[in-house]
Amino acid sequence: MAAVLILGLILSRVIDTDSSPPEPEITITAAEAGEYSGSVAEVCGQVASADYLPNVNGQPTFLNLDEAHPNQVFTAVIFGDNRPRFSAPPEQVYLNRNVCVSGTIRIHEGVPQIVVSNPGQIALSEAE
């Protein structure tokens, strides 16, 4: 039984970064994202703060929409394995810009987020 649980945990962490994410079902604001956990959506807002943490496990880059950390209403997370896919540092490119982030919304520590595995998941919004 324990082996099955461990295998399930390992498999749940495996992400096929070569496949395209599914097409968004809806387009919503960052403030609405918490209501759509588990949905594939396009979440739009302004990047209020952006941080790259190279010394943290996973080397994440956080793009916080509408409010700066620690009051962010939505976060796009780019792990270090995927940073080379971006032509320039995302925390510099997107800071203070209006973006739409596509993918599956999950809740992490009470904040809705999308894990971004490729640059095609982030687009400058028409409000730009």
C-alpha positions in Angstrom: 0.0 0.0 0.0 2.8 2.4 0.9 4.6 1.6 -2.3 1.5 2.5 -4.3 1.2 5.8 -2.5 4.8 6.7 -3.0 4.5 5.7 -6.7 1.4 7.9 -7.0 3.2 10.8 -5.4 6.2 10.4 -7.8 4.0 10.2 -10.8 2.0 13.2 -9.8 5.2 15.3 -9.8 6.1 14.3 -13.3 5.3 16.9 -15.8 5.6 16.4 -19.6 7.2 19.8 -20.5 7.4 18.9 -24.2 3.6 18.8 -24.7 1.6 21.9 -25.1 -0.8 22.8 -22.2 -4.5 22.3 -23.0 -6.3 25.3 -24.5 -7.9 27.6 -21.8 -11.6 27.0 -21.1 -12.1 30.5 -19.9 -10.4 33.9 -19.5 -10.6 35.5 -16.1 -9.0 38.2 -13.9 -6.3 37.4 -11.3 -8.9 38.2 -8.6 -11.2 35.5 -10.0 -8.6 32.7 -10.2 -9.3 31.3 -6.8 -12.8 30.4 -7.8 -11.5 28.2 -10.6 -9.1 25.8 -9.0 -8.6 22.8 -11.2 -9.7 24.6 -14.3 -7.7 25.3 -17.4 -7.9 29.1 -17.8 -6.2 32.2 -19.1 -5.6 34.5 -16.1 -5.0 38.1 -16.8 -3.6 40.9 -14.7 -0.6 43.2 -14.1 2.7 41.8 -12.8 3.0 43.8 -9.6 6.2 42.0 -8.4 8.5 39.5 -9.9 11.3 37.5 -8.2 13.8 34.9 -9.2 15.1 32.8 -6.2 18.1 30.9 -7.5 19.1 29.7 -4.0 15.6 28.2 -3.2 14.8 24.6 -4.0 13.5 24.4 -7.7 15.0 27.9 -8.4 11.5 29.4 -8.9 10.6 32.7 -10.6 7.4 34.2 -9.2 5.3 36.6 -11.3 2.7 38.0 -8.8 -0.3 39.6 -10.5 -2.3 42.6 -9.3 -0.7 42.9 -5.8 3.0 42.5 -4.8 4.2 39.6 -2.6 3.1 38.9 0.1 -0.4 40.2 -0.8 -0.5 38.7 -4.4 -3.9 37.5 -5.6 -2.4 35.1 -8.2 1.1 33.8 -9.0 2.7 32.4 -12.2 5.5 30.1 -11.2 8.4 29.3 -13.5 10.8 26.7 -12.1 14.5 26.8 -12.9 14.4 23.8 -15.3 12.2 25.9 -17.6 14.0 29.3 -17.4 16.3 28.4 -20.3 13.2 28.3 -22.5 12.7 32.1 -22.1 14.9 34.3 -24.2 15.3 36.9 -21.4 14.8 36.7 -17.6 11.0 36.6 -17.1 11.2 38.7 -13.9 12.6 41.5 -16.0 10.5 41.1 -19.1 7.1 41.0 -17.4 7.5 43.2 -14.4 4.8 46.0 -14.4 3.3 44.6 -17.7 -0.2 43.4 -18.3 -0.1 39.6 -19.1 -2.3 36.6 -19.5 -1.1 33.3 -18.2 -2.6 30.0 -19.4 -2.7 26.7 -17.7 -4.3 24.7 -14.9 -5.0 26.8 -11.8 -4.0 25.2 -8.5 -4.1 26.6 -5.0 -0.7 26.8 -3.2 -0.7 28.1 0.4 -4.0 29.8 -0.2 -2.9 31.6 -3.4 -4.1 30.5 -6.9 -1.2 29.8 -9.3 -0.3 28.4 -12.6 3.0 26.6 -13.1 4.5 27.8 -16.4 6.6 25.3 -18.3 7.0 27.2 -21.6 7.0 30.8 -22.7 3.9 30.3 -24.9 1.8 30.2 -21.7 2.5 33.9 -21.0 1.3 36.6 -23.4 1.2 40.3 -23.1 -2.5 41.2 -22.8 -4.4 43.6 -25.1 -4.4 46.1 -22.2 -0.7 46.4 -22.7 
